[in-house]
């Protein structure tokens, strides 16, 4: 097998891995949001700073980026607000995300068998 083919196969495997991790994390996050919406999990107290201060601490380094424009705090809050999504919809979204992990794992295993 040529070096470029080995590199391509490595990058394809890495992409499959990254996609699986992405959907796994997305499913976990949506599951936690659903648990919060059902009242099973409460927000922890913020003893040291506010949400606005935590946003500033996390994302202030991006303010010097010209393109794309950095997300403002108000846009961040609006994009992360799930209060208008019911728990059942969040659970469905979590199930879909976790199902995507299974599908991608199957595709990866199938592709690995073909290339062996």
Number of C-alpha atoms within 10 A of each C-alpha: 5 7 8 9 10 11 11 12 15 12 12 14 16 12 13 17 15 12 16 21 14 15 20 19 16 18 24 15 15 23 21 17 22 24 17 16 19 13 11 10 12 10 7 6 8 9 6 7 9 11 11 13 11 13 14 15 10 10 13 11 10 13 12 9 9 8 6 7 10 16 13 13 15 9 11 13 14 10 10 8 10 16 10 7 12 13 20 13 12 21 18 15 17 24 17 15 23 22 15 18 22 15 13 16 16 12 13 18 13 11 14 12 9 8 8 5
